[in-house]
Amino acid sequence: MRLRDRVAKAYGSGAHREYAADWTYARLRPYFRHLGITRLADISGLDRVGIPVYQAIVPGSIDRLCVYSGKGPTPVEARTSAVMEVLERFSGWLPLRPTTIAAYRELAAAGRPALRPAEHNLGLLPAYHDDLPIYWVTGHDLLADQPVLVPHSAVCYTGYPGAPPCYALTTSNGLASGNSLEEAIFHALCELIERDAMTIAEIVGSRLAGVLASGVVSPNLTAREAARLTTDRQPRLDPGTVPPSVRPLVRRFEDAGLRLYLWSIGSDLGVPTVAAYASEASDDTGRPTSDDGVGHGAHPDLEVALTRAITECAQSRAVAAGPIRSAAVPPGDRDVPMAPRRTAIPDGGGLIPVSELASYPSDDIVADLRLLLDRLRAAGLGRVVVVDLSPPELPGHVVRVLVPGLESWAIDRSKLGARAAGAWSRAVRELGEFAGRPGLPDRPGGTGPR
């Protein structure tokens, strides 16, 4: 897989693309019939915030979804976002012919580079074992710069006739589209890093607060000290200090009578990642929940991460007020377990200005991509595998990216990996040292050492 040395950005206030949003939309407009899009609906007015949110309607979709949503600071960016989501899901459902059928142990014995199914952060079926022949497809490892075989069911969620699955579920995590291969890979990596940060933030933030409330910590621990232990890892941002391009989005929430809460939830990867929550409460006495709107964004440029989190928060409100997003689950198919919809937001912690956070803006998509790859490599994540799913007849690119070791539990509730366990252990160790109590839970949800 050959990537270009540089891909200049056509700047927008939302996602950074190789081509401007209006040109991206114009390229795909002649292919709406091919994609099954019958109409685009502006649903911004379904919620009083009014940030642009569009939906692309695909009545005959073979996907579990027949309505695909997009958001952005401007109508054209929101409209383009919805269409690009259709493109990626359409491509992800196309049949994907396997490269080979073999057991993992056979491939390993033959010296063929392959991703062991257990390395991927999805729960395995109880009947799977490494001597069981499964279907494999060829991807390209960007870090090793070599082809690598990956499980078919980790890439394509349509299934394949006769293909024995190895995972208990399939997700669209790491499936992304773009004007070019480089853009699609970058968008996929941002999504994977965002979900990893969401998982660690929930485990170490929200769940650690439960440990503090359980009484196993010293009673001398004050509320202020407890808040610091949980929120220092996820500092709350002052919405009044966002960059000028983001201020109109914040003002939309304020004008609608909503409080907007922003948190930095970036992980050890050091990629700016933001969580945005809206609250119907009039002051800080009411804790916001995800019922009122939630969004997340990860991007090397903090301004883009903020924009994506805030616009996604607006999208979640408009979609909740509009038509049902999901289609029925096909008979005999297993639905993906989702996180509980109502999620409490951590209390405590003072505001910090956005300027205190690191940001890495650039005018080059490939430079952004290299930054992400360097951060993943530095964190000990040894593989970044890309499978090109781009339909040759469509003017766009779609990829599935797999990064074994990155967490995804926050969105699929499948399994927790070593990164989440390590983050939890470090947090509990710090908490135990602070409170002088070594016998604290050594795992999320635990009550003491195993």
C-alpha positions as CSV (number, residue, x, y, z in Angstrom):
1,M,0.0,0.0,0.0
2,R,1.6,3.2,-1.1
3,L,0.6,6.5,0.5
4,R,1.5,9.9,-0.8
5,D,4.2,12.0,0.9
6,R,1.8,15.0,1.3
7,V,-1.9,15.7,1.0
8,A,-2.7,19.4,1.4
9,K,-5.9,20.2,3.3
10,A,-8.9,22.1,2.0
11,Y,-9.9,23.8,5.2
12,G,-13.3,23.7,6.6
13,S,-14.5,24.5,10.1
14,G,-15.3,20.9,10.8
15,A,-13.5,17.8,9.4
16,H,-10.3,18.5,7.5
17,R,-10.6,17.0,4.0
18,E,-8.5,16.9,0.9
19,Y,-11.3,18.6,-0.9
20,A,-13.8,21.2,0.4
21,A,-17.1,19.8,1.7
22,D,-19.1,21.3,-1.2
23,W,-16.8,19.7,-3.8
24,T,-16.8,16.4,-1.9
25,Y,-20.6,16.4,-2.0
26,A,-20.7,17.4,-5.7
27,R,-18.5,14.4,-6.5
28,L,-20.9,11.9,-4.8
29,R,-24.2,13.5,-5.8
30,P,-24.5,11.6,-9.2
31,Y,-24.1,8.3,-7.3
32,F,-27.0,8.7,-4.8
33,R,-29.1,6.1,-6.7
34,H,-26.2,3.7,-6.6
35,L,-25.9,4.2,-2.9
36,G,-29.6,4.0,-2.4
37,I,-30.1,7.5,-1.1
38,T,-33.6,8.7,-1.8
39,R,-33.5,12.0,0.0
40,L,-31.5,14.2,2.4
41,A,-33.4,15.7,5.4
42,D,-32.3,18.7,7.4
43,I,-33.3,17.8,11.0
44,S,-31.5,20.7,12.6
45,G,-34.9,22.3,13.6
46,L,-36.0,19.2,15.6
47,D,-33.8,20.6,18.5
48,R,-33.6,24.2,19.7
49,V,-29.8,24.3,19.5
50,G,-30.0,24.5,15.7
51,I,-26.5,23.4,14.8
52,P,-26.7,21.8,11.3
53,V,-27.7,18.1,11.4
54,Y,-28.7,16.2,8.2
55,Q,-29.9,12.7,7.6
56,A,-29.5,10.6,4.5
57,I,-32.4,8.2,3.9
58,V,-31.6,4.8,2.4
59,P,-34.9,2.8,2.5
60,G,-33.6,-0.3,0.9
61,S,-30.4,-0.5,2.9
62,I,-29.1,-4.0,3.8
63,D,-27.4,-2.5,6.8
64,R,-29.0,-2.4,10.2
65,L,-29.5,1.3,9.6
66,C,-31.7,3.0,7.0
67,V,-31.1,6.6,8.3
68,Y,-27.5,8.0,8.4
69,S,-26.7,11.2,10.2
70,G,-24.1,13.9,9.7
71,K,-23.2,17.0,11.5
72,G,-21.1,20.1,11.0
73,P,-20.8,23.8,11.7
74,T,-22.4,24.6,8.3
75,P,-25.2,23.0,6.4
76,V,-22.9,21.8,3.5
77,E,-20.5,20.2,6.0
78,A,-23.4,18.4,7.8
79,R,-25.0,17.3,4.5
80,T,-21.6,16.0,3.2
81,S,-21.0,14.2,6.6
82,A,-24.2,12.3,6.2
83,V,-23.5,11.2,2.6
84,M,-19.9,10.1,3.6
85,E,-21.4,7.9,6.3
86,V,-23.6,6.2,3.8
87,L,-20.6,5.6,1.6
88,E,-18.6,4.0,4.4
89,R,-21.4,1.7,5.5
90,F,-22.4,0.8,2.0
91,S,-18.8,-0.2,1.3
92,G,-18.5,-2.1,4.6
93,W,-21.5,-4.3,3.6
94,L,-20.2,-5.3,0.2
95,P,-19.2,-9.0,0.0
96,L,-15.4,-9.4,0.7
97,R,-13.8,-12.4,-0.8
98,P,-11.4,-14.2,1.6
99,T,-7.7,-14.4,0.7
100,T,-7.4,-17.8,2.4
101,I,-9.0,-20.3,4.7
102,A,-6.8,-21.6,7.5
103,A,-6.3,-21.9,11.2
104,Y,-4.2,-19.3,12.9
105,R,-1.7,-21.9,14.1
106,E,-1.3,-23.1,10.5
107,L,-0.4,-19.6,9.4
108,A,1.9,-19.0,12.3
109,A,3.7,-22.3,11.6
110,A,4.1,-21.3,8.0
111,G,5.6,-18.0,9.0
112,R,2.8,-16.0,7.4
113,P,2.2,-12.6,9.2
114,A,-1.3,-12.8,10.7
115,L,-3.3,-11.1,13.3
116,R,-4.2,-13.6,16.0
117,P,-8.0,-13.2,16.6
118,A,-7.4,-12.9,20.4
119,E,-5.2,-9.9,19.9
120,H,-8.2,-7.8,18.7
121,N,-10.3,-6.2,21.4
122,L,-13.5,-8.0,20.6
123,G,-14.8,-11.0,22.6
124,L,-14.2,-14.4,21.0
125,L,-17.0,-16.9,20.5
126,P,-16.6,-19.7,23.1
127,A,-16.2,-22.3,20.4
128,Y,-13.3,-20.6,18.7
129,H,-9.8,-21.8,19.1
130,D,-6.6,-21.2,17.2
131,D,-6.8,-24.6,15.5
132,L,-10.1,-23.8,13.9
133,P,-10.0,-22.8,10.2
134,I,-11.5,-19.4,9.6
135,Y,-11.6,-16.9,6.7
136,W,-8.8,-14.4,6.3
137,V,-8.4,-11.2,4.2
138,T,-5.2,-9.3,3.4
139,G,-4.5,-6.0,5.0
140,H,-1.4,-3.8,5.1
141,D,0.5,-3.0,8.3
142,L,1.5,0.6,8.1
143,L,4.1,0.3,11.0
144,A,5.8,-2.8,9.5
145,D,5.1,-1.8,5.9
146,Q,4.1,-5.3,5.0
147,P,1.0,-7.3,4.1
148,V,-0.7,-9.1,7.0
149,L,-3.7,-11.5,7.2
150,V,-6.5,-10.5,9.5
151,P,-9.7,-12.3,10.4
152,H,-12.5,-11.8,7.9
153,S,-15.0,-11.1,10.6
154,A,-12.9,-8.3,12.0
155,V,-13.2,-6.4,8.7
156,C,-16.5,-7.2,7.1
157,Y,-19.7,-7.4,9.1
158,T,-21.9,-8.9,6.3
159,G,-20.6,-12.4,6.9
160,Y,-19.6,-14.7,4.0
161,P,-21.3,-17.9,2.9
162,G,-19.9,-20.7,5.0
163,A,-17.5,-18.5,6.9
164,P,-17.0,-19.6,10.5
165,P,-17.0,-16.5,12.7
166,C,-14.5,-16.1,15.5
167,Y,-16.0,-13.0,17.2
168,A,-19.2,-12.8,19.3
169,L,-20.2,-9.6,17.5
170,T,-19.1,-7.2,14.7
171,T,-18.9,-3.4,14.8
172,S,-18.2,-0.6,12.5
173,N,-15.3,0.7,14.7
174,G,-12.4,1.8,12.5
175,L,-14.5,1.9,9.3
176,A,-14.1,5.3,7.7
177,S,-14.4,7.1,4.4
178,G,-12.6,10.0,2.7
179,N,-11.8,11.7,-0.6
180,S,-8.5,9.7,-0.7
181,L,-6.9,6.7,0.9
182,E,-4.8,8.9,3.2
183,E,-7.9,10.9,4.4
184,A,-9.9,7.7,5.0
185,I,-7.1,6.1,7.1
186,F,-6.7,9.3,9.1
187,H,-10.4,9.5,9.9
188,A,-10.5,5.8,10.9
189,L,-7.5,6.3,13.3
190,C,-9.1,9.3,14.9
191,E,-12.2,7.3,15.6
192,L,-10.3,4.4,17.1
193,I,-8.2,6.7,19.3
194,E,-11.4,8.5,20.4
195,R,-13.1,5.2,21.4
196,D,-10.0,4.1,23.2
197,A,-10.0,7.4,25.2
198,M,-13.7,7.1,25.9
199,T,-13.2,3.7,27.4
200,I,-10.3,4.6,29.6
201,A,-12.1,7.8,30.7
202,E,-15.2,5.9,31.7
203,I,-13.3,3.1,33.5
204,V,-10.8,5.4,35.3
205,G,-13.1,8.4,35.7
206,S,-16.7,7.3,36.3
207,R,-15.9,3.9,37.9
208,L,-13.2,5.3,40.1
209,A,-15.8,7.7,41.5
210,G,-17.8,4.6,42.5
211,V,-14.8,3.3,44.5
212,L,-14.5,6.6,46.3
213,A,-18.2,6.4,47.2
214,S,-18.0,2.8,48.3
215,G,-16.4,3.6,51.7
216,V,-13.2,1.5,51.1
217,V,-11.2,4.7,51.0
218,S,-10.2,6.6,54.1
219,P,-13.1,8.6,55.5
220,N,-10.6,11.5,56.0
221,L,-10.6,11.9,52.2
222,T,-12.5,15.2,51.6
223,A,-14.8,15.7,48.7
224,R,-12.3,18.2,47.2
225,E,-9.5,15.6,47.3
226,A,-11.7,12.9,45.9
227,A,-12.7,15.3,43.0
228,R,-9.1,16.0,42.3
229,L,-8.2,12.4,42.1
230,T,-10.9,11.7,39.5
231,T,-11.0,14.9,37.5
232,D,-7.3,15.7,37.2
233,R,-7.2,13.0,34.6
234,Q,-10.2,14.5,32.8
235,P,-10.0,18.3,33.4
236,R,-13.1,20.3,32.7
237,L,-12.6,23.0,30.1
238,D,-13.9,26.6,30.3
239,P,-16.3,27.0,27.3
240,G,-15.6,30.7,27.3
241,T,-12.0,30.1,26.3
242,V,-12.6,28.1,23.1
243,P,-11.0,29.3,19.9
244,P,-12.9,31.9,17.9
245,S,-14.1,29.4,15.3
246,V,-15.7,27.3,18.0
247,R,-17.4,30.2,19.9
248,P,-20.5,30.3,17.6
249,L,-21.2,26.7,18.4
250,V,-20.9,27.2,22.2
251,R,-23.2,30.3,21.8
252,R,-25.9,28.1,20.1
253,F,-26.2,26.1,23.3
254,E,-26.2,29.1,25.5
255,D,-28.8,30.8,23.4
256,A,-30.9,27.7,23.7
257,G,-30.8,27.9,27.5
258,L,-28.5,24.8,27.8
259,R,-25.3,24.4,29.7
260,L,-22.4,23.0,27.7
261,Y,-19.8,20.9,29.6
262,L,-16.5,20.2,28.0
263,W,-13.9,17.7,29.3
264,S,-10.5,16.8,28.0
265,I,-10.4,13.0,28.1
266,G,-7.2,12.4,26.2
267,S,-5.2,9.2,27.0
268,D,-1.5,8.5,27.2
269,L,-1.4,8.7,23.4
270,G,-1.4,12.5,23.8
271,V,-3.9,13.1,21.0
272,P,-6.4,15.9,21.9
273,T,-9.7,14.2,22.7
274,V,-12.8,16.1,24.0
275,A,-16.1,15.0,25.5
276,A,-19.1,17.5,25.2
277,Y,-22.3,17.2,27.3
278,A,-25.3,19.3,27.2
279,S,-27.4,19.9,30.3
280,E,-31.0,21.1,30.7
281,A,-30.1,22.1,34.3
282,S,-29.9,25.9,34.8
283,D,-26.8,25.7,37.1
284,D,-24.1,23.4,38.4
285,T,-26.5,21.9,41.0
286,G,-27.8,19.5,38.3
287,R,-25.5,16.9,37.0
288,P,-25.6,16.5,33.2
289,T,-26.3,13.1,31.7
290,S,-26.1,11.7,28.2
291,D,-29.9,12.0,28.0
292,D,-29.3,15.7,27.4
293,G,-26.8,15.3,24.6
294,V,-23.3,13.9,24.3
295,G,-20.5,14.1,21.7
296,H,-16.8,13.2,21.4
297,G,-14.0,14.2,19.1
298,A,-10.3,13.3,18.7
299,H,-7.9,15.1,16.3
300,P,-4.3,16.3,16.5
301,D,-5.8,19.9,16.1
302,L,-7.6,20.6,19.3
303,E,-9.8,23.1,17.5
304,V,-11.2,20.3,15.3
305,A,-11.6,17.9,18.3
306,L,-13.7,20.6,20.0
307,T,-15.7,21.2,16.9
308,R,-16.4,17.6,16.4
309,A,-17.4,16.9,20.0
310,I,-19.8,19.9,20.2
311,T,-21.4,19.2,16.8
312,E,-21.8,15.5,17.7
313,C,-23.5,16.6,20.9
314,A,-26.0,18.7,18.9
315,Q,-26.5,15.7,16.5
316,S,-27.3,13.4,19.4
317,R,-30.1,15.7,20.5
318,A,-31.6,16.2,17.1
319,V,-31.4,12.5,16.2
320,A,-33.1,11.6,19.5
321,A,-36.0,13.9,18.7
322,G,-36.3,12.6,15.1
323,P,-37.0,9.3,13.3
324,I,-35.7,6.0,14.6
325,R,-32.1,5.6,13.5
326,S,-31.7,1.8,13.6
327,A,-33.5,-0.7,11.4
328,A,-34.7,-4.0,12.8
329,V,-32.1,-6.7,13.6
330,P,-32.4,-9.5,11.0
331,P,-33.8,-12.8,12.3
332,G,-31.2,-15.0,13.9
333,D,-28.7,-12.1,14.0
334,R,-27.2,-10.9,17.3
335,D,-27.6,-7.2,18.1
336,V,-24.5,-5.3,19.3
337,P,-24.7,-4.6,23.0
338,M,-24.6,-0.9,23.6
339,A,-23.7,1.2,26.6
340,P,-26.6,2.3,28.9
341,R,-28.0,5.4,27.4
342,R,-28.1,7.4,30.6
343,T,-24.5,8.2,31.7
344,A,-23.7,10.4,34.7
345,I,-21.0,12.9,34.2
346,P,-18.2,13.2,36.9
347,D,-18.7,15.9,39.5
348,G,-16.1,18.2,40.8
349,G,-13.0,19.9,39.4
350,G,-12.3,23.4,38.5
351,L,-12.3,24.9,35.0
352,I,-9.1,25.2,33.0
353,P,-8.7,27.3,29.9
354,V,-8.5,25.5,26.6
355,S,-5.2,27.1,25.9
356,E,-3.6,24.9,28.5
357,L,-4.1,21.8,26.3
358,A,-1.7,20.8,23.6
359,S,-2.6,21.1,20.0
360,Y,-0.9,20.0,16.8
361,P,-2.4,21.9,13.8
362,S,-1.0,21.3,10.4
363,D,-1.9,21.9,6.7
364,D,-1.1,18.3,5.7
365,I,-3.3,15.2,6.2
366,V,-0.2,12.9,5.8
367,A,1.6,14.9,8.6
368,D,-1.4,14.3,10.8
369,L,-1.4,10.7,9.9
370,R,2.3,10.3,10.7
371,L,1.7,12.0,14.1
372,L,-0.9,9.4,15.0
373,L,1.2,6.5,13.9
374,D,4.2,7.8,15.9
375,R,2.0,8.1,19.0
376,L,0.6,4.6,18.6
377,R,4.1,3.1,18.1
378,A,5.4,5.0,21.2
379,A,2.6,3.6,23.3
380,G,3.7,0.0,22.4
381,L,0.9,-0.6,19.9
382,G,2.8,-2.6,17.3
383,R,0.3,-2.9,14.4
384,V,-1.9,-0.6,12.4
385,V,-3.5,-2.7,9.7
386,V,-5.5,-1.1,6.9
387,V,-7.9,-3.1,4.6
388,D,-8.9,-1.1,1.6
389,L,-12.7,-1.5,1.0
390,S,-13.0,1.2,-1.6
391,P,-15.6,0.4,-4.4
392,P,-13.8,1.1,-7.7
393,E,-16.9,2.6,-9.3
394,L,-17.4,5.3,-6.6
395,P,-15.5,8.6,-6.2
396,G,-14.3,8.0,-2.7
397,H,-12.2,5.7,-0.5
398,V,-13.3,3.5,2.4
399,V,-11.0,1.6,4.7
400,R,-11.2,-0.6,7.8
401,V,-8.4,0.0,10.2
402,L,-7.5,-2.4,13.0
403,V,-5.2,-1.4,15.8
404,P,-4.8,-4.4,18.2
405,G,-4.7,-3.2,21.8
406,L,-6.8,-0.1,21.4
407,E,-9.8,-0.2,23.7
408,S,-13.4,-0.1,22.3
409,W,-15.5,-1.3,25.3
410,A,-17.2,2.1,25.7
411,I,-19.1,1.5,22.5
412,D,-19.3,-2.3,22.2
413,R,-19.2,-3.6,25.8
414,S,-17.3,-6.5,24.4
415,K,-14.1,-6.9,26.4
416,L,-11.5,-4.8,28.3
417,G,-7.9,-5.0,27.3
418,A,-4.5,-4.4,28.7
419,R,-4.6,-0.6,28.2
420,A,-7.8,-0.2,30.3
421,A,-6.5,-2.6,33.0
422,G,-3.2,-0.8,33.1
423,A,-4.9,2.6,33.4
424,W,-7.2,1.3,36.2
425,S,-4.3,-0.2,38.1
426,R,-2.2,3.0,37.9
427,A,-5.2,5.1,39.1
428,V,-6.0,2.7,42.0
429,R,-2.4,2.6,43.0
430,E,-2.3,6.4,43.2
431,L,-5.6,6.5,45.1
432,G,-4.3,3.9,47.5
433,E,-1.1,5.7,48.1
434,F,-3.0,9.0,48.6
435,A,-5.4,7.5,51.1
436,G,-3.0,5.2,52.8
437,R,-5.1,2.1,51.9
438,P,-3.3,-0.5,49.8
439,G,-6.3,-2.9,49.8
440,L,-8.3,-1.1,47.0
441,P,-10.1,-2.8,44.1
442,D,-7.6,-4.0,41.5
443,R,-10.1,-4.1,38.7
444,P,-13.1,-2.0,37.6
445,G,-16.2,-2.8,39.6
446,G,-14.2,-4.9,42.2
447,T,-14.4,-4.6,45.9
448,G,-10.9,-5.5,46.8
449,P,-7.8,-7.5,45.6
450,R,-8.5,-10.8,43.9
